[in-house]
Amino acid sequence: MLRIKHLSAYLFFEKEGQVTLDVTLQNLDDRLNELDVDANIIVQINGPETALGRQTSLEVDQSKYNATIELNHIQERGQAASMNMLSEVAAERGIDRYFLTDADIYRFPHSLEEMWKIDPSYKIIGAKYRPYPVKIVQEQFGALTWQEKMLYHVFDGDQTPQARGALARNGLARKPWVKASLMLVGSATARDMHGNQVNATDSVMNRIVSERDIAVSEDAYFMHMGRVDMTDHIMARLRHFRAAKARGQLDIFLQKEIGLPSDEIMNAVAKDIRSSSERGDYYAMLYLCRCAVREVVNDICMNITNGTWSLSDLNNINPMSMKEIKTIKQAREASTQFFADVHWDQLLGYGIEAPPTTQERLRQPFLLDRFLQEASYKDRIVKSLGARSLSVLPALPEPTDIATQPSAINLSEVRVLQAE
């Protein structure tokens, strides 16, 4: 029987380092093994040093992997350039579609296999995703501050299973959306889906490719590191606004892609969450705060992009207790505290040319295998994914010696809220 030739590629920022490279390759190689195919993994290395023609010190021990690993340093900066080069490589090798992924995620067992099962007529196939549970984040990085933990949850407030269910019941179900951190993409599509932008944002990709050509596998999952810092979050959003402006679609992007419903509808969704979910008050509070934060961030990004931002535009209200939030109006007041420590000088100068990768020092993938062996952690993970039961995730073999896995990073060394 002829074995299928597979190509998998991931975009690697040079500062992510050797540990991230090793962990990502192991996770990706494990997932490709489940497909039982002949595979090549191309690591597309990008960054300021690489752009100057300097080779990184990254190394690969090929004996550890079944797939053939290729390290490719690309001098032209930006994700679009990397995607174009990968598309050319795939075409030269007669490969019609390939897996494209980021370094800083954990791909669950059989995720690539489940994506491969989807009708290949779709141009882009994605997976379901969630941020790592905060308990696991703290296991890896150490204790988070109160604000870091709260922001981690607030940024995810409209994506929890509780919020998604309430949004759908109120006529606000989200259309199929592929996150570029993990996707199966046609080689020709990959060359066009960034819209000739320097950086291929999710918003541009999901807007350029027709909704009828996008599918998300119901049984493929990955987890990623959420954000813990408001400055970093605004920087990431600025990329989307600048990409929309470059295409002459800034107003359309703001109104159709990220516009919020009316206050009445947001309050109705929060009420639905409270009445239908365990810990409903908590998840409703997160949803309302997410909406309130999004309003402010949208305004900041819109004005920075248009060159009209002034710090005096930011409301200064003494914040109320998060526990008292029942309405969007209260959430707006409470959420002002999250903007007190924003580094405005960094924001105003960010991303004029090729924006650097955000949250660089926290872009490390986690090996969740050992957590999935413990019932309490596995239950937490599955609930976060919104899966129907523990049986949705395949059983894993006993983990290897944990001492051989990369050690956790001390968060005191990478704290993103502290000034440099």
N, C-alpha and C positions, 0 to 999 in steps of 0.2 A: 504494500500500500504506500503510495506516494505521500510523504510527510509535507505538510504545508510550511512554506517559508513565512516567518513572521518578522516584522520589524517593530521594535518598540523604542521610543525615544523620550528622553526627558530633558527639559531645559534647566540647566544648572548654573546658578550664580556663583562665581568663583569664590566668594567669601564664605559660602556655606561650609566649606572645609571637608577634610578627609572623613571624619566620622559620619557626617551626613551622607556623603557619597557611598560609604560602605553599607550603611543601614538601608539606604534607598535601593541599591543594587540587589541586596539580599531579598528584600521584600518583593521587588519587581521580578527577580529571577524565580522566586517561589511561585508567584502567580502565573508566570509563563510556563512553568513546569506542569501546572494543572491542565494546560491546553495540550500538552504532549506534542509540541511542535519544535521544529528547528528555528531558533530565534536569534536575532542580533539585537543588542541594546546599544543605541547610540546615545552617548552623553554629550549634549550640545553645551559646551562651556562658554559663558559670556561674562563680561564685566570690564571694568576700566583697565586693569592690567592686561587682560587678554586683548582688548582693543588696541593696545600699544604694541602688540606682537610679542608679548612676554609669555612664556609657557608657565603654567602653574606647576606646583610640586605634587599634584595629585597622582596617586598610583593605584593600579588595579591588579590584584592577584587573580589571574584568569582561572586558576585551578579551583577556586571556591565556587564557580558558577557554571551552570550548564549552558547558558546563553553565551554567545560571543560578545565581549564588551569592546566598544570602540569609543575612545575619548577624542572628541573633535573640538578644537579651539577655534572659535570664530571671531575675527577681528571686527566685523561690522556689528555695531551695538544695536540692541533692541530685539524683542521677541519676534517681530515680523521677519527680520533677516534670518533668524534661526529657523523659523518655520519654512521660509522659502528654500533654504538650503536643504532641509530635511525632505521637502517635497521633491526636489531635484534628485536626491539620493534614492528615494523610493521609486521614482519613475525610471531611473537608470537600472534598478534591480528588478523591475517588473512587478512591483508591489502596489496594489491598487489602494490599500488603506492600511493604517498602522495606528498603534496606541501612542498617544501623546500625553505626557504627565509632568507634574512638578516633583521636586525633591521632597518637600516637607509634608507628605501625607502618608497615612497608613492605608494600604489597599487590602480590604478584607479577603479572606479565602474565596476563591472562585469568582472574584469580581470581574477579571478580564474574560473568563470563560462565559459568564452570563452576558456580558456586553457583546461578545462574539456571536451569541445565539440570535441576536436581534436581526431582523430583516436587513440585509446589506444594502438595500436600496436607499436607506436613510443616509444622508451625507455626514451627519454627526450623531454619534451615540454617546450618551453620558451615563453617569451613575448617581445614585442618591448619596448625599453627604451631610455630615454634621461635624461640629467642633468636638474635640476631645472633651469628655467630662472633666470639669475643673478639678475633681479629686485626683484624677490621673495626671493632669498638668502639674499639680503640686507634688505628686510623687516624683515626677521627673525633674522639675526645676526648683522645688522648694516652695515655701509659703508665699502666697500672693498677698498684697495689701488689700484692705477692704475695697478700695476704689478699683483696683485691678480686677478683683473677682466680680464686682458689680458690673463693670463695663463689659467684661467677658460675657456675662449673661444678658445684659441689655442689648449689646450688638446683635445678639441672636434672638431677641425677643419676639420677632415676627416669623421666625423659622421653626420654633418648637412644634412638636406634634400637636400640642394643645392649641396653639395659635393657628396653625394651618387648618385644623379641623373647623375652628370657629370662623375663619376667613372664608372657607369653602361654603359653609352653611349660610353665610351672609352674601353670597354671590361674588366673592373676591378670590376665588381659587386661582393660583398662579399657573400660567402656561408652562409647558415643558421648558426647562431651563438647564443648560449644560454648563457646568463649571469647568473651566479649562484645565483645572488641576488633574483631571483624568477624563480622557475621551478617546473614542475610536473614530478616526476621521479619514475621509477619502483624500488621497494624495492631491488631487486637483483642488478640492475644497480648501485644504489647508493653506494653499498659496493665496487664496482670495479672501479668506474669512476675517483677516485683520484689517481689511479696508485700506491697505497701504499706510496704516498708522505705524509709528515706531514700536509701540507696545500694543499687543493684541489683548484688549480688555474683554472681559466676558460680555459686557453690554454691547460692544460693537459686534462681536461674533454672533450673539443671539439675535441681533437686529438685521445683520446682513444676510444670514442664512434663513431661508423661509421656515416658518414654524412647521410646515408639513414635511420638511426634510430633517427635522430634529426628533430624536427619540431618547428617552431616559429609561434604562433598565430598572425594573421593579425589584430585582434581586441582586444588584451590584451596589456595593457600598464602599465609601472611604471616609476617613476622618482627617481633619486638618486642625492646625493650631489657630484658635480664634484670636482676636485682638484684645489687648489689655490697656491700650493707650489712645487717648483721644487725638493727639497730634498725628500719630501714625495712621489712625482711621481716616482722618480728613485728607492726609496725603494720598492714601489709596483711592479715595473718592475723587480727588482732583484729577487723577488719570482719566477717569471716565468722562468728566466734564470737558477736559481739554480735547479728548478724542472726539467727542460730539461736536465741539466747536470747529475743529479742523475739518469736519465733514459738513459744516453749515447746518447742523441739526441740533443746536443747543436747546432751543425752545421746545422742540419736539421731544427731545430726551427728557427734559424736566417735566413736561406735562404728561407724556404717555408712558415713559419707562419707570420713573421714580416718583410720580405724583402720588400724593396721599389722598384717601377718601375724606369726606366731610367729618367734622367733629361728631356729628350725630352717629355716623356709621362706626367711627372708631370707638365711641362709647358703647355702642351696641355689641361690637365684637368683644370688647372687654367684659361686658355683662355676660355674654355667651360663655366665655372662658371660665368666668367665676362659677357659673351654674352647672357647667358640664364636666369640669376637671377636678381631680384630686389636687389639692393645693391651688385651687383656682384663683384665689386672691393674689398669690405670688406671681403666677404666670400672666394674669391680667395686668399686674403692675409692670412686668417686664415688657409686655406688648405696648402699653401706653407710653412708657419711657422710650422705647425704641422709636415709636412714631414721633415723639417730641424731639429726640436727638436728631432724627433724620430731617425734620423741618429745619433745624438750625444749621446742620451740616450742608444741606442743599443750598441754603441761603449764602453761607460762607463760600462754598465752592463756586456758586454762580457769580458772586461778586468778585472773587479773586480772579476767576477766568476772564471776566470782563474788565478787570483793572479798576474796580470801583469799591473795593473792600475798605472799610474803616472799622477799627476796633470799637469805636463809639456805637456801631450798629448793634453790638451784642447787648442783650438785656442783662441787667444786674439786679436780680431779685434774691432776697434771702430765701434759700431753698427750704422747703418743708420736708418732713420725714417721709422716706420712701414708703413706709408702712401705711401712711394715710392716703395713698393715691387711689382714687376711684374713678377719676375722669381725666380726659386729655388735658384740660386746663390745669389741673393739679400736677400732672406729669410735666408740663412745660415749666412750671415753677420749680419743681424738685430737680429737674435735669440741668438747671443752670450751673450747679456745682461741678459738673463734669468738664466745663470749659474754663475753669479757673486757672489751670496749669498748662494750657495750650501754649506751645512755643511758636508764636506768630511769625517771628523772623524766619524760622525754618520753612513755614508754610508758604510765605510770600515768594521765596526763592526756589521753591521745589518744582522740579520737573519741567524746566523751561525747554530743555532738549530731550535727552533720553532719561526718564526718571529712574533713579536707582530702585532696587528692590526694597520694599518696605519691611519693617520688622526683621531686619537681617539677622540679628543675634538670637532671635527666637525661632528661626526657620529650621528646626530640627525635627525629623520624623520620629515618632515613637514606635517601638516594637510592642504592639498590643498583645502578642501571642500569650505572654505570661499572665496578663490581666484576664484574658478570656478563659484561662484555666481556673479562675476563682469565681465562684458563683455570684458573690456580691458585686464584683466588678463587671462581670458579663451581663448581669441583670441591668446594671446602670447603663452599660453601653447599648444594649438592645432597646431599652426604654428611650434613650436619646435618639436612636435611629427611627423610632416609631414602628419598629418591627412587631409583628403579631405575637411572636413567642420566641423563646430561646432556640427553638428548633429551626428558625429561619437561618441562623448562622450555622455553617457546617461545624461538626466537632473537630477539634484540633488535636494533634498528637501531643504527648507530654512534651513540655518545653525543654530545650537544651539547657545546659548549665548556665544559669543567669549571670554568673560571674564572667562569662565570656562575652556578654552583650555590652555594648558601649555604656559607660557609666553616665549617670544623670549629670546635668549641668547645674552648677550652683547659681541660683537666680540672683544672688547678691552680686555676681560678676556681670550679669546681663540685664539688670533692672532697667526697663525702658522709661520709667517715670522720672528717674533721677537725671539731673543735668550732667552733661559730659564734663 
